[in-house]
């Protein structure tokens, strides 16, 4: 059974439950549950709610297998008048006609009450944000006595400073403020605008030096420059590659020279093309030589073409009386035979060799020189230039030595420690600003002390003017000051207007901080007490025309 809470009258109660198989896995009932599967009983009575009005069953809830919800609106009492009422408990039972995992089931889903718990009554009485607490009443006699005692103790414990103490504190503050101002200006001068004056921060602390040294060591360990042996080995490899490339280049140059020689030989053998008639190109000339068509010019195709000559037959030749065969003609011209490989030393063989060598050069060079992946080492002159440039770069780089870096670090640490000491000294001199009057800030308080912010008779200007009227009085006051500089217990017997200065201070304290009684010891008299509110200090007789001090 699950008690889900005490609800206000006419509330809506939401109840969720699940259905599971024998192994605890979620499972849907044989059919969706309806509100008729719910029975509600009041205060343990066996009489259930008569109708299903106000009951909403959602099965399954949000299409979740095995999850169901019931919403009960207790404001709906149609057909069940008086069933929902404050001060009662209710029990909700699932008793369906559907089965779950093949089994008939029943379950007490929840119990709840309507304003039948203490919390509901307290909530009603308190109201929203305490709105119901309209009559909290006064304090008890005991509470009032305790409050009064606490207030009395607080007033008795309050011990404000005397005028002399306040003046001494003020002067000390002014002195410290002046020192602070001087130190602050000195710090501002040393700092400069945006720290421009911090040209020498000194050394680092031991911890900082250790961290810097560790970082430098790690950086140096991570940097792995080549050794001289590695450089020599690399240079040797480069030189070997250069020598190898030079050999290849020499070979290519020799091949190119051979091609050039063969080309020149071919040009010599071919000679300068003669004017062979009206043919504009060599192809035209060859066509004209092979045909019989007559044309203008010195070349007569009908009589001079190869075909016309061949037509004359063997009888036209003077000498042996036999014509040269086609192969004999080709051999005489050092051309390849009509079939098979070119003859050794023939022009065709030379042309084939030139073509083969040219294609091999093209393959080795590749597109835009992409095939030149191994040019070998550098020449002696190139190596000398590279070595000279590297030497100049290394000579120009001048990193600090370990001793120089350590010295700079320690200097920064020393200056940092000095700054920390000066800062702590400033904080110590400032201290916690005292409350010197109505001024909200130390600057306002100092302005009040020096100007007319306080009583016009108490500010420094008025005091200075009063003391300057009689230099003798000022000298007397100074002479009475103790040599130690402590002024908490002044013993000044100089009199002003017949009254000693120390008694004047006591009377002032009594008037402002001590107790006084009217008509004590007799009518028309006022008795002033010291700050302990017990020891009489002076008695003043008061009338309509004058006031006289008696004691």
Residue pairs with C-beta under 8 A, 6 or more apart in sequence:
1 91
1 108
1 110
1 111
2 109
2 110
2 111
3 110
3 111
3 112
4 13
4 15
4 110
4 111
4 112
5 112
5 113
6 112
6 113
6 114
6 115
6 116
6 117
6 119
6 120
7 13
7 74
7 112
7 113
7 114
7 115
8 114
8 115
8 120
9 74
9 84
9 85
9 86
9 114
9 115
10 74
10 75
10 84
11 74
11 75
11 114
12 71
12 72
12 73
12 74
12 75
13 71
13 72
13 74
13 110
13 112
14 69
14 70
14 71
14 72
15 69
15 70
15 71
15 72
15 92
15 109
15 110
16 61
16 67
16 68
16 69
16 70
17 68
17 69
17 70
17 94
17 107
17 109
18 26
18 66
18 67
18 68
19 26
19 27
19 28
19 29
19 66
19 68
19 100
19 101
19 105
20 26
20 27
20 66
20 100
20 101
21 27
21 100
21 101
22 101
26 65
26 66
26 67
27 65
27 66
27 100
27 101
28 60
28 65
28 66
29 59
29 96
29 98
29 99
29 100
30 98
30 99
30 100
31 98
32 59
32 60
32 98
33 57
33 59
33 68
33 94
33 96
33 98
34 57
34 59
35 52
35 55
35 56
35 57
35 70
36 52
37 57
37 94
37 95
37 96
37 97
37 98
38 52
38 55
38 57
38 70
38 92
38 93
38 94
38 95
39 48
39 49
39 92
39 93
39 95
40 48
40 49
40 55
40 72
40 90
40 91
40 92
40 93
41 47
41 48
41 49
41 90
41 91
41 93
42 49
42 83
42 88
42 89
42 90
43 88
43 89
43 90
44 89
44 91
49 80
49 83
50 79
50 80
50 83
51 78
51 79
51 80
53 76
53 77
53 78
53 79
53 80
54 72
54 73
54 74
54 75
54 76
54 77
54 78
55 70
55 71
55 72
55 73
56 70
56 71
56 72
56 73
57 68
57 69
57 70
58 68
58 69
58 70
58 71
59 68
59 69
60 66
60 67
60 68
61 67
61 68
61 69
70 92
70 109
72 92
74 84
74 114
75 84
77 83
77 84
84 114
85 114
86 114
86 115
86 116
87 114
87 115
87 116
88 113
88 114
88 116
89 111
89 112
89 113
89 116
90 111
90 112
90 113
90 114
91 108
91 110
91 111
92 108
92 109
92 110
92 111
92 112
93 106
93 107
93 108
93 109
94 105
94 106
94 107
94 109
95 106
96 105
96 106
99 105
115 121
115 124
124 132
125 132
125 133
126 132
126 133
127 133
139 147
159 531
160 513
161 169
162 505
162 509
162 513
163 505
163 508
163 509
164 487
164 488
164 490
164 505
165 488
166 436
168 487
168 488
169 434
170 436
170 449
173 434
173 436
173 446
174 446
174 449
176 429
176 430
176 431
177 442
177 446
179 429
180 426
180 429
180 430
183 422
183 425
183 426
183 429
184 426
187 422
187 426
189 197
190 197
190 198
191 197
191 198
192 198
200 411
200 415
201 411
201 412
201 415
201 416
202 410
202 411
202 412
202 413
202 414
202 415
202 416
202 417
202 418
203 209
203 407
203 408
203 409
203 410
203 411
203 412
203 413
203 414
203 415
203 416
204 212
204 409
204 410
204 412
204 413
204 416
205 413
205 416
205 417
206 413
208 409
208 412
208 413
209 406
209 409
209 410
209 413
212 405
212 409
213 406
216 405
226 234
235 383
236 377
237 377
238 377
238 378
238 383
239 377
239 378
239 383
240 376
240 377
241 374
241 375
241 376
241 377
242 375
242 376
242 377
242 378
242 379
242 382
243 376
243 377
244 374
244 376
244 377
245 374
245 375
245 376
245 377
246 376
246 379
247 376
248 376
252 361
255 357
255 361
258 357
259 354
259 357
259 358
262 350
262 353
262 354
263 354
265 350
266 347
266 350
269 347
273 282
275 298
276 285
276 288
276 289
276 299
277 285
277 288
277 295
277 297
277 298
277 299
277 301
278 284
278 288
278 295
278 296
278 297
278 299
279 285
279 287
279 288
288 295
288 299
288 301
288 305
289 301
289 305
289 306
290 305
290 306
290 307
291 301
291 305
291 307
292 301
292 302
292 305
292 307
292 308
293 301
293 302
294 300
294 301
294 302
295 301
301 308
302 308
309 316
310 323
314 321
314 322
314 323
315 321
317 323
324 332
326 338
327 337
327 338
330 336
330 337
330 338
331 337
331 343
333 347
334 343
334 345
334 346
334 347
335 342
335 346
335 347
335 348
336 342
336 343
336 346
336 348
336 349
337 343
341 349
342 348
342 349
342 352
343 349
363 371
364 371
364 372
365 371
365 372
366 372
377 383
378 386
400 408
433 441
433 442
433 445
434 445
435 445
436 445
436 446
436 448
436 449
437 445
437 448
437 449
437 453
437 454
438 444
438 448
438 453
439 445
439 446
439 447
439 448
439 453
444 453
447 453
448 454
448 459
449 459
449 460
450 459
450 460
450 461
451 459
451 461
452 459
452 461
453 459
456 462
467 473
467 474
467 477
468 474
473 494
473 496
476 492
476 494
477 492
477 494
477 501
480 490
480 491
480 492
480 493
480 494
481 487
481 490
490 501
490 502
490 505
491 502
492 500
492 501
492 502
493 500
493 501
493 502
494 500
494 501
495 501
496 504
499 507
506 530
506 537
507 528
507 537
507 538
509 530
509 531
510 516
510 528
510 529
510 530
510 531
510 537
510 538
511 528
513 531
514 528
514 529
514 530
514 531
514 532
514 533
514 537
515 528
515 529
515 533
516 526
516 527
516 528
516 529
517 526
517 527
517 529
518 526
519 525
519 526
520 526
520 527
521 527
521 539
524 541
524 542
524 543
525 539
525 540
525 541
525 542
525 550
526 539
526 540
526 542
527 536
527 538
527 539
528 536
528 537
528 538
528 539
528 540
529 535
529 536
529 537
530 536
530 537
536 551
538 549
538 550
538 551
539 549
539 550
539 551
540 547
540 548
540 549
540 550
541 547
541 548
541 549
541 550
